[in-house]
Structure formats: C-alpha cells, structure tokens
Amino acid sequence: MTAGSFPETGTGTDEGRGGVPGGPGGGAAGPPGGRVPGTSFDARGLLDVLGVAAVVVDSAGRIVLWSPQAEVLFGYPADEALGQYVARLIVGEEHRTEAMRLFGEVLSRGTTWAGTFPVRHKDGSTREVEFRNMRLTDDLGDLYALGIAADRSAVARVETELALSDRLVDQSPIGLAVLDTDLRYVLVNPALERFNGVPAARHLGRRPSEVLPGVDAAPLEAAARQVLETGSPLLDLQALSETPSDPGGGEHAWSVSFYRLEAAGGRVLGVAAWVVDVTERHRADAAADRSRRRLALIADASARVGTTLEVERTADELATVVVPALADVAAVDVLDSVLTLRRPDTPDQGPALFRALAVKAGHETEALAAADPPGSVALYGVDRLVTRCVRTGRPVLVSRVGAEDLPRIARGPGAARQLARAGVHSYLAVPLIARGEVLGALDLKRDRHNPVPFDADDVLLAVELAARAAVGIDNARWYQSVRNSAVTLQRSLLPGDPPDRPGLEAAARYQPAQASSEVGGDWYDVIALPDEKTALVVGDVMGSGIDAAATMGRLRTATRAFADLDLSPSQVLRHLDRITVGLEHSIATCLFAVHDPRHGRCRISNAGHLPPVRLPAEGPAELVGLSTGVPLGVGGGTFRTARVPFLPGDRLVLYTDGLIETRDTSIDDRIALLVTLVDATRDLPLEDSCDQLLRALRRPGAPDDVALLIARSTG
C-alpha cells in the first residue's frame, strides 16, 4: 500500500486482531448497556449521550473493531461489518476517493484528521457524521486507523447546549460557583468575581473562608456541608457582609442557595451555589422598617408626651420616649427665662442660662452622670453647642464626635472625660420651639452601646419629636403661671388658722387641684358670732381658675357679712342665693353651721352640699341627716335649718366633694369610707386628723381642690 491509497481488496486474515485495543481478540465492545462488571453504578456518560462510535481499520482497509454504538450509527451489526472494507460498507461512490485520500494520510503520516464526512447508512440514507481519525500501532509494528464517529446532529445539539451553558454561566448576573466535596472552589463565574472582588484564579482550590477572611463564611460552609450530606437544597439563605469589591461601601446583603451536584450514576461531585446581590432590596426593606419604627415612635410620642400640664413631667416624658429608640442618653433643658415668663437677660448671641428638666439613659453609662441633674441651673457660653442650638434655633449635628468636640458638649472638663470614657461618639441637639419662641433644647448622645452615628433622618425625627414636646412644655408653663396666680389669689382669700373660740376647737386644710386641672373655688371659714357662738362654713364654687377663685372670695365676704347679722343659717343661705344669682355663670354649694356652746348644739343649713359627719364623744361616727336645698345661684330655693346635738367631746367634719369623689368608685361608698376613717381618728388631735383623712382619701393627681374643716366641742 502506498501513501494516500485506500485499499479496497485483500485477502484479509485475523492475525494481529488480538493486539488491537478493543479488537475481536481483545473484548471489542464491552458489556452491553454500558454496565461495568462487578459494579452497581451506571457508567454511561457524555460519550453515550453523543452516541460516539469506535471503528478500527487495519492497513488494508478492513474493519477489525466495530463498537455497539457503530451498529446504531451506521445500521450494520458487528457480524456484518467485521472483516468488510470500510470504504465499500459506509462510503458512497461519489465520496470514496476523498475518503481513501484522508485514510492514506492518517496511516502514512500519522496525522490526526477531524471533520464532518457523509456516510451511507444501511437503510440507504446518507448522514453527516463527525469524525476524528488517528493512527495506532500495535506491539508488532502493524498500523491501524482508529475512527471516532458521532452523528453530526447530536454533536451540534451538544455544542449548542454547551455554548448556551457557557454563556449562561459567564454572562449571568447571578454569582455561580461549584465547590468540590471538600468545599473548595472548582468554578467561579465572572459575576461572583465581581461580587467578591477577588479574581477567579484566587478562588480555585480554596474554601470560601480562605478567599474572604473578612466575611463570616462559617454558616455558609455549614449549609453547604448539610446539602452535601442530605442532598436537599437550601434556598435563599441570607448573608450580610462587607466585601473587597466595595471597600467602605457598607454592608451588602446576599441571597445564597445551595444544591448538590451528582454524576449520572449518582456519584456526588460537589455542591453548586447561586449568589444574588440583594443589597438594594435589603436596604429598601431596612429603610421601610426604619420608617415604620419612626412613625411608631412619633405615634408613641403623641400619646405619651404632654399628658399633663406640668413642665417637668412633659420634659421627662419626652426624654423617656427618645431613649433608647433614638439615643442612648437624652437631656431636656429649657432657658431659665422661659420658666419665669420673662425676656432673656442676655443678648441673642451671648451665653445662655439653662435649667435642666429631665435626663434619661437607656442603659448604665457614665454619660448619665456627666449631664446636669434635673432642677439645676447652668450658664453655658457661646462656644457650647447647645447654646448655638438655642441661639440659632437650628439643629446642631456632630455625626462623629472627636476629642476636640467633647469640651463643647460637656458641662465641664470632668464631664468631658466622663463622656469619653462612656464612648460617646455622636451628638445631636435640636431646639424646642413653640409659637415661634425657642424654649430650650433636646440634647441627644450615642455611645458605644449604639455604634451607628446620627444622620439626617435622625435630625428630622428629633426635630419632629421636639416640636411636639415644645408645644406641651409651652402650654404647661403658661398654665403653670395662670394656676400659680389662681392659687395665690385663692390662698389670699382664704382665712388663716381658725381663731380660738369659747367652747370650740377647730382645724382646717385647703389643697388645690393637682395634676393637669386648675384650682377651684372651694373655701372654708370660721366666723366669730355674738354670745360666744361660732359659724362654721364650707363651700364650693363650680368651675375652676381665677374666675372661680374670685367668685369664692365674693361669697366668703358676703357670708361673713350676713353672719354678723345673727341670722339663722337658712336665712344666710337665702341671701347668698340671691347674690349668687347676680353673678354671671356662677353656681355654688354651701354648708353653713352655727355652734352654740351654751345649748350644746349646732344649727345647720345645706345648699346642695355634701352632708357633714358627726363623731360623738361616745358612740360611732355618723352622717348627719339634713334637708339638702338647691345650690346657690339656682334661685328661689327653700333652705331649712336642722338642730344637731354637739356636746363636749363631739366632733363635726365639714368637707368639699374633692375629698371623696373619684371616677371609679360610687359617691355612697366613698362617704361610707369617710365615716369609717373619721371614727378611726377619734383619738388623734384635730390637726393630725386632718392630715390622716387627706392621706387616706386624697389620690395623686386629683382633679379637684379640697376644703376640710374639723371642729370639736370643748364644753
């Protein structure tokens, strides 16, 4: 045979076939179906998917090996193909010359030829087959040609699928990685390179914890091992980290999914990971959650700040709301001139005199001790940030506090050192502004307990909270001023200590309304009358404030004037009723009693008032039964006088409704409690009895004022 020839004839023997790999003497085709003897797994793989056929031809052109896949590809069974000339069997006449040339080059030159060639199928059809031909030499030096063949359409399909897979992996915006069973990278796509900021070459052969030492990869590696062991995918695992791809860019969020990779026979190859950058979604969710929490804080402040008309209480409520939701330490300070309702003594750009109202901390911190204690007054110079805040009426933000900032924040050098030791790293002061007037400042600090500095959103939130609280503080200070004026007026209109009277000992108390209510028009009086008689009076003007106090003063003066005329109690009340009718929008209740020590009795008349309690020297306390007339100011009422025994040692307790009325207990139950308590105080001095009754019956924050008068007959 000469080079370039493709012999079609020859005697053909089987000598040497046993030396050809896979030839008839060497177990040519292997077991059918691809099952490897002695194993339990399926060895089918890519070659079977492609239907790759193997054909060995000797130097004479005869077929000496014909694989099962060749039977499928060309249609001839092995017993029909072995020993046949390959060109005659599978090459049509029109292509036979070219086939002989290519075959001759492979055998003579030892070159490898690959390409597509048309072949003839047993059914007579022509098919395009992808070939790769190469020369083989056995141990005797004989030459053979090995042809690897696959259907061109199958090869094209696999090429398309591989190209598509490569494109999907390389161009996917999702980070893709394949880890082996030791969790070492064997594949990383460009997207994951970008995410991690590390080239793919530095990934290969290394674990995630080795590639990104700054990232907590332990949970991810644990999840990958679980997938390797169980085969169950884990989807959408959340991971937060900073990566070298975005230094200083803050924390990124990732969604990581794992699934196990297995070969066709079930052998575990490793685990695949899908990584999606969900930072924007995470930040949007975080921003939405932050907005919800801020709205909740504003709603909480609306409900909790300004519940009373007390300046200190309102300031304390504001500090309590912002800690720890907004700050680790909060202080509320107002200008001292604001509380005294006077204009500032200092110019707009000068130092400021502050009065501390409240200070709160969300945890134990030395920064709390560095703040001005509530009630203290401090003069801060123009270099202080809180002074700048109230002078300009604008927030002052120091996102990151340095050593040079602490002296401008703290009240003194010692306090500055305390703030430094507490780890204060961010500061914010916002003005308290109401009706265009700066009242003071809300002072906020964050220490190492909250490492996030204040930002622009925190400024907006603090300004909103401060504005709401400022209105409450402003209302409280004006109310406090009016209330103080009313209390002063009322106390000036009330008598002093009851005078000493023959046969009578008396003690009295007056307490203004507490909490958010104004003072009322309650009063008591002890009036000296002729013939050693004494008038005992308690009354209550409906309403509150200065108007009620002024009306009370008028009625008390009129009561004294009528009492001096030595009229009966019912006559005094009739005169007072006519006077009260003339006072616009005024109605009052009144109990008028006259003690006559010579006859050992009291004459009592009632104008819509609560009945007195009598405590005999011998016997239990009792409620005095009286005819209750209409209140003063209604007009045209009928008043009756009752005679009540009042012997030596007896006590008479007169009071206004503020002593016993509550919102949650019936008036009858409270009067019964009063009778019981009066009985329990029989052995106490009158002064102590007054205090004991007030402590037992008066509740904190009572909305009404109280007048209490206790008289004891001495004989």
FENVENPE-V473922 format. One record per pair of residues at least 12 apart in sequence whose C-alpha atoms are under 6 Angstrom apart, sorted by the first residue. I is the first residue (numbers start at 1). J is the second residue. If there is no record, write none. Layout:
i:I j:J
i:I j:J
//
This chain:
i:3 j:104
i:3 j:108
i:4 j:101
i:4 j:104
i:4 j:105
i:5 j:100
i:5 j:104
i:6 j:100
i:6 j:104
i:7 j:60
i:7 j:61
i:8 j:85
i:23 j:64
i:23 j:65
i:29 j:67
i:41 j:265
i:42 j:265
i:50 j:154
i:51 j:69
i:51 j:150
i:52 j:149
i:52 j:150
i:53 j:69
i:53 j:70
i:53 j:148
i:53 j:149
i:54 j:67
i:54 j:147
i:54 j:148
i:55 j:146
i:55 j:147
i:56 j:145
i:56 j:146
i:57 j:144
i:57 j:145
i:58 j:144
i:59 j:143
i:59 j:144
i:61 j:85
i:62 j:83
i:62 j:84
i:62 j:85
i:62 j:86
i:63 j:82
i:63 j:83
i:63 j:84
i:63 j:86
i:64 j:82
i:66 j:78
i:74 j:121
i:75 j:121
i:75 j:122
i:90 j:119
i:90 j:120
i:91 j:119
i:91 j:120
i:106 j:135
i:107 j:135
i:110 j:135
i:112 j:133
i:112 j:134
i:113 j:132
i:113 j:133
i:114 j:131
i:114 j:132
i:115 j:130
i:115 j:131
i:116 j:129
i:116 j:130
i:116 j:131
i:117 j:129
i:128 j:152
i:129 j:150
i:129 j:151
i:129 j:152
i:130 j:149
i:130 j:150
i:130 j:152
i:131 j:148
i:131 j:149
i:132 j:147
i:132 j:148
i:133 j:146
i:133 j:147
i:134 j:146
i:169 j:189
i:170 j:189
i:170 j:190
i:173 j:191
i:174 j:275
i:174 j:276
i:175 j:191
i:175 j:192
i:175 j:274
i:175 j:275
i:176 j:188
i:176 j:189
i:176 j:273
i:176 j:274
i:177 j:272
i:177 j:273
i:178 j:271
i:178 j:272
i:179 j:270
i:179 j:271
i:180 j:270
i:181 j:270
i:183 j:207
i:184 j:205
i:184 j:206
i:184 j:207
i:185 j:203
i:185 j:204
i:185 j:205
i:185 j:206
i:186 j:204
i:188 j:200
i:196 j:243
i:196 j:245
i:197 j:244
i:197 j:245
i:215 j:241
i:228 j:260
i:231 j:260
i:233 j:258
i:233 j:259
i:234 j:257
i:234 j:258
i:235 j:257
i:236 j:255
i:236 j:256
i:236 j:257
i:237 j:255
i:237 j:256
i:238 j:254
i:238 j:255
i:239 j:253
i:239 j:254
i:240 j:252
i:240 j:253
i:252 j:279
i:253 j:278
i:253 j:279
i:254 j:276
i:254 j:277
i:254 j:278
i:255 j:275
i:255 j:276
i:256 j:274
i:256 j:275
i:257 j:273
i:257 j:274
i:258 j:272
i:258 j:273
i:259 j:271
i:259 j:272
i:305 j:317
i:305 j:318
i:306 j:472
i:308 j:516
i:309 j:476
i:309 j:516
i:310 j:476
i:311 j:473
i:311 j:476
i:311 j:477
i:312 j:357
i:315 j:358
i:316 j:358
i:319 j:360
i:323 j:362
i:324 j:362
i:327 j:444
i:327 j:445
i:327 j:446
i:328 j:361
i:328 j:362
i:328 j:445
i:328 j:446
i:329 j:360
i:329 j:361
i:329 j:444
i:329 j:445
i:330 j:359
i:330 j:360
i:330 j:443
i:330 j:444
i:331 j:358
i:331 j:359
i:331 j:442
i:331 j:443
i:332 j:357
i:332 j:358
i:332 j:442
i:333 j:355
i:333 j:356
i:333 j:357
i:333 j:440
i:333 j:441
i:334 j:354
i:334 j:355
i:334 j:439
i:334 j:440
i:335 j:353
i:335 j:354
i:335 j:439
i:335 j:440
i:336 j:353
i:336 j:354
i:336 j:355
i:348 j:391
i:350 j:382
i:351 j:380
i:351 j:381
i:351 j:382
i:352 j:379
i:352 j:380
i:353 j:378
i:353 j:379
i:354 j:377
i:354 j:378
i:355 j:376
i:355 j:377
i:356 j:374
i:356 j:375
i:356 j:376
i:357 j:374
i:357 j:375
i:358 j:374
i:366 j:418
i:366 j:422
i:367 j:419
i:367 j:422
i:370 j:415
i:384 j:408
i:385 j:408
i:390 j:431
i:393 j:431
i:395 j:429
i:395 j:430
i:396 j:428
i:396 j:429
i:397 j:428
i:398 j:426
i:398 j:427
i:399 j:426
i:399 j:453
i:399 j:454
i:400 j:425
i:400 j:426
i:401 j:425
i:401 j:426
i:423 j:447
i:423 j:448
i:424 j:446
i:424 j:447
i:425 j:447
i:426 j:445
i:426 j:446
i:426 j:453
i:427 j:444
i:427 j:445
i:428 j:444
i:429 j:442
i:429 j:443
i:430 j:442
i:432 j:466
i:432 j:467
i:432 j:470
i:433 j:467
i:433 j:470
i:434 j:470
i:434 j:471
i:483 j:518
i:486 j:545
i:486 j:546
i:490 j:549
i:493 j:553
i:498 j:526
i:502 j:532
i:503 j:597
i:503 j:713
i:503 j:714
i:503 j:715
i:504 j:712
i:504 j:713
i:504 j:714
i:505 j:711
i:505 j:712
i:506 j:710
i:506 j:711
i:507 j:686
i:507 j:687
i:507 j:709
i:507 j:710
i:508 j:708
i:508 j:709
i:509 j:707
i:509 j:708
i:510 j:706
i:510 j:707
i:511 j:705
i:511 j:706
i:512 j:705
i:513 j:703
i:513 j:704
i:513 j:705
i:514 j:701
i:514 j:702
i:514 j:703
i:515 j:701
i:517 j:703
i:518 j:544
i:518 j:545
i:519 j:544
i:519 j:545
i:520 j:544
i:520 j:545
i:520 j:548
i:520 j:705
i:521 j:540
i:521 j:541
i:521 j:548
i:521 j:549
i:521 j:552
i:522 j:539
i:522 j:540
i:522 j:707
i:523 j:538
i:523 j:539
i:523 j:707
i:524 j:537
i:524 j:538
i:525 j:537
i:533 j:595
i:533 j:596
i:534 j:594
i:534 j:595
i:535 j:593
i:535 j:594
i:536 j:593
i:537 j:591
i:537 j:592
i:538 j:590
i:538 j:591
i:539 j:589
i:539 j:590
i:540 j:588
i:540 j:589
i:541 j:588
i:542 j:587
i:542 j:588
i:569 j:592
i:569 j:605
i:570 j:605
i:570 j:639
i:570 j:640
i:570 j:641
i:577 j:632
i:577 j:633
i:580 j:633
i:581 j:633
i:587 j:632
i:587 j:633
i:588 j:631
i:588 j:632
i:589 j:607
i:589 j:608
i:589 j:609
i:589 j:631
i:589 j:632
i:590 j:607
i:590 j:609
i:591 j:606
i:592 j:604
i:592 j:605
i:600 j:646
i:600 j:647
i:601 j:644
i:601 j:645
i:601 j:646
i:602 j:643
i:602 j:644
i:603 j:642
i:603 j:643
i:604 j:641
i:604 j:642
i:605 j:640
i:605 j:641
i:606 j:628
i:606 j:629
i:607 j:629
i:607 j:630
i:607 j:631
i:608 j:628
i:608 j:629
i:608 j:630
i:608 j:631
i:612 j:624
i:612 j:653
i:612 j:654
i:613 j:652
i:613 j:653
i:614 j:651
i:614 j:652
i:615 j:650
i:615 j:651
i:616 j:650
i:617 j:649
i:617 j:650
i:621 j:675
i:621 j:679
i:648 j:713
i:648 j:714
i:648 j:715
i:649 j:713
i:649 j:714
i:650 j:712
i:650 j:713
i:651 j:711
i:651 j:712
i:652 j:710
i:652 j:711
i:653 j:709
i:653 j:710
i:654 j:708
i:654 j:709
i:655 j:707
i:655 j:708
i:656 j:706
i:656 j:707
i:658 j:704
i:658 j:705
i:658 j:706
i:659 j:698
i:659 j:706
//
